[in-house]
Amino acid sequence: MKRSIVALMTATACLVAGCSQKTEPAATNTSTEATSMNASEMTAGNDQAAAAATTGGQVFANTVAASDAFEIASSKLAADNGASAGVKKFATQMISAHTESTAKLKTTASALSPAVTPDPTLSADQQAKLDALKAAKGSEFDTAYAADQVAAHEQALQLLQDYGASGDVPELKQFATGLAPKVAAHLNMAKGLKP
């Protein structure tokens, strides 16, 4: 019985750790030391598998968090600096919608095992667009904001659709699938903005 357990643990550790295809005879040492070593190898392998499984989920969560942060920051600027009533109204809707999205993402990510902590750090491109908006005034601001909103929502929709189809964390896939229709609606609204 001990040999079967040791062999099973060794095979599992190799499978998880990605051992080569070279086959070696199963360990026949049934000492406590050998069993203990194989159990710790298996635990390390499981830890590596868990870390690998959350990597894609972490990247997805970070990208969504940064997208929300950009939407909120740029829309706050639009609510204050926008020249047209349509831009200001859209901006207010985006602040609310993306604040809600961020809260849902945090709730979903914190419930994962291991938990994922979304990092809302803007990309260099997002920061550059935000800086350009800060310098713009009047109709120039509205035009730039509208263009940024279309581009940001196109990128967000593509991200959600891709992750919803082939993401590696089921709960985040469900989040992506549930959010995609809202982002598609926002994209249509952004395309209809008249600066």
Secondary structure, 3 states (H helix, E strand, C coil): CHHHHHHHHHHHHHHHHCCCCCCCCCCCCCCHHHHHHHHHHHHHHHHHHHHHHHHHHHHHHHHHHHHHHHHHHHHHHHHHHCCCHHHHHHHHHHHHHHHHHHHHHHHHHHCCCCCCCCCCCCCHHHHHHHHHHHHCCHHHHHHHHHHHHHHHHHHHHHHHHHHHHHCCCHHHHHHHHHHHHHHHHHHHHHHCCCC
